[in-house]
Amino acid sequence: MAEVTAALGLEPEQVERALTTASLAPSVHNTQPWRFLVRHDRIELHPDETRRLAATDPEDRELRLSCGAALFNLRIALQSMGVRPLVSVLPGHDAPGALAVVRRGGAVRIDAEHRALLDAVPRRRTNRRPFLDAAVDPRQRHALVRAAELERSWLHVVTTPEERARLKKFVQQAHEIQLGDAAVQAELAALTGHRPGAADGVPPASAGVRPETQDEWVFRDFQGPERLPGKDYESDPLVVVLCSYYDGPLGDVQAGQAMQRVLLTATTHGLSASFLSQPIEVRRVREHLRRALGGMLVPQTVLRLGFSTPVPATPRRPVADLLVGADERAPC
């Protein structure tokens, strides 16, 4: 089994702490599809091809989005240790197979904003429970939009009744297509429910309540408990579409960093978030959504935001399982 080694001028214990922080990023069904190759002068971020969801995410878009979120966590963890992260996305021959390479770009002192985001990493949760009937105020919305902009992405806030109805239709269409896809449903079933000792997936405590037909928005069934009588999902959450400015792997990784910054910003404001990913995962519905947004922006994920009760953390794989071993290293 590979061991964490020194890198970027940091001791092995610091590197391990940084990788632990990176691993707390969100991923589809909590698959955690990332691996890290640690060398003295770099940390490489690689996709874990064994954790692909070939039916749910056939183009690996959300896999790369998740890896981008892990990359953002890694960046701010390194800043807290005095390392200015110099990031190369899709480095090519310099790091075969890597989605990103992080090198030391000098020294830095983490500022208050990034410190708050770092403190939010272990508190961030995907909250699939019903939200409270409390509106997200304009100040909080502005902070979320700014978070995406700082990572060179765009957060489209759905505001008008017409937009909401159109997006709701896209979510419903994609959801019905996936319900009829046995392979998609098998992937969901394999990563949910009671799986004692599992280091991945969505356990019942994090699954939210079971969806019902009267819900305004359709949700996946993560095999959570039945809801209490009269406790329906909220009808009017804040819904946003995170978009990149270009399509392809580079846009996916960039948007993943923006997504994580938005989610951590939401956490600092006391907001909960969950995903309405279905229209992104079904290609033809995603194209309809893209045209509805004007055709220039590339929708990367749909988020539902609001206030809710706390949920427990989902399980995580140990850092040792995330390392690329010496026998897997490609030559420099």
Summary of the structure (lengths in Angstrom):
residues: 332
radius of gyration: 19.2
end to end distance: 21.3
largest distance: 60.2
contacts: 1087
relative contact order: 0.19
helix: 41%
strand: 17%
